[in-house]
């Protein structure tokens, strides 16, 4: 069988959802557990009910929308992503994965296809982490990466807690997170990078997601007047900090092709034009798809900091604030994506994900896999994020056939 989804219907659904929280620059601002998030959730649930799906909400607000199979005792084959966005988010990050799943269900309904196992579409709470931390909160609680109590206690900048906001918007469910069975999990997503577009490929088969190690580094020197203080007598925190920043990049370059090193946030005190900086705090982000290499990068960074501390005489503190290991996806799910892509005749290549996704946590409890499609110029987490309708349709077609292969046809 060579079934295809309705690409125009998928695109319209994406545009209709993007109208909730639409920004002047063409993006979307729909932060987790806000009124706009509630409106987005309500719309998706409305569409699911219209497609005949039953709805289950768990205690962290994860939503599971179920199309029954011939054998309801089998664990469902699940697909999904998230509908919350960044403050300056785009139309496709997360939303595409949820609505691609809904389009799979609509297509199965249109063509009268019954599956042996149930099919479910999920959306997870607070994937982005823009309003509440930790990121990937709903899927993280689901798989036991952190407790429900930890998630409930998280507050935004105005002191509003996750539990309070879940209750306020009507998505504080009853099901205990993790008790919802999953037979296999697939997630379709825009790549959020430039690899597919650069290679002119339509489908990215994702064998793994890079591991990530985040740090806060603080260098403490002494403020002094920029004019009277000779260069040799300065305790310039910024100059020492920049040496560490450059080493972060150098470490990543020593471990291609998947080494990544980024300093994305810098706070300089007192941040005055004619004062030598006395304190600099900055972020360090190290990534690699190989856990041993990621650990090596970690050790090399700490060793460089120790040497710099001794040579400069300045105080340097490093705190690791987040870590998750590389996540290889299940060979059977990866092969299901690859086989579907080959069957449909799309150009393809393997793409290791450098970004975090709910599939990382889903993979801890069930065989999982991901499907990537290109996004324009590799841009995401940006209001100008864009993707071609034909590519989105192709990714959804691959999802349809990968899920059918796992769920089994009952006809």
Steps between C-alpha positions, in 0.01 A plus 500: 500500500620851422261724695567875516380763742317818405774763484262792458305398810822466701614846390165657585507346846849640558393846391180490709694402812765765424230768512478446877776718640602632159766773503544797269813345346314185398595280791322369808521582871312235694684437825424189702188508720396852402153585374633477145640153569158401630340627179751305290444184705123541480511533122711186455276303738193626310646374173586168664146453626366581153727224366345256747786486749460452873699732729709425809684769700757412764601686815771707327263598218626263232214424260451165323246478216411140411370326188405149602654196335347161438688373804463768770714291738808578291704804607436791262738622235541865596613810316514859615700799614394828666285807436672750732747736331792727567427870571607567142407162361398374158204316356657156469725416797304237693168591342589309184556178693161521670303595191684246283375237744147636474525494121608133514182424695284700260654311207435163663139609554463622141630173358323273746821340623481314829819428689568203724645714779348833603644823357548798730604861453658671801604848590734548793500785751764777502747354253660837433575594860458869418264572788578215739809285549599225452453474125315199355307500826200285408697223332765519771246442778340226290821299478613570858789731417370726777206489738152639458555700820810664351305600190201624700726722711660676202398866479517765230645849539175616659494221759222294339554126542455224244235328710301821544512579130407146394192523719419851381499409130316171559775251420577354843409141416450188709724237341832437674783597261677192367204269544384563144629209287706567186587225255721723283544874456572706188553874478507707182678833520659771295875448517574835671835497324637542146625148416204368296453821307873523427503142370170549309336203672132473594505256793744471787515159666605570859712225656578692818485829691813665633569498870516838669695643792423853621702709745502838667851644529586801717835680486571743784770766475492860620342814361742786442522821300578433134739796474734504801538120535802360304436191292736284701329583828143427396275219624278510193226239529384548141839427343531177698141409419554548127795260511268233639235586244749450217605167649136383500497547122842340461393192694200453272718534190728225630216246483329523158256440349265512798693707753318820593614779731303819560502800731159655459453717806743750656447735797775756564519693828493795539463531121633854488700646216795620709509234772709181479249215540508347846266206440381311195240224500439301184345181372683204349322250277685182396344231279597179326321190375770278658474481879869421549600801289252722684660395828844569352388848398369554854833398654704712259288804577543452877875446460535822302303689763727362772814608312353843430409543865858427603663714232272801540453494875132585452209315651329273249201284586325255269166338581338238280131596483362244253604172345344232291697228321486432127181320401524230232158417359371145476629316191153369415347850501791645305460221245123561480569864407768398252277238337209743471725761341634247249149374422377851426807591294615809688860612503650438840802507727576426864498809723606494863288746699683772686186625677300350784161342427231320696604186311813491718292431807248281316794281397556414867166320520433378144671436165519842334605673182491840329438638152653831391401729214691810385430849628597812309861605564503265798329767712283412798408658836440807287188669365626460143521119536364349179458169319373394160151345493630220277767409755251503786271276296785262425596469865139427592478233229807333646344519845180338371683200356743462792207496745303255285802269490516498882125494568418238239203502264189324621344479153 
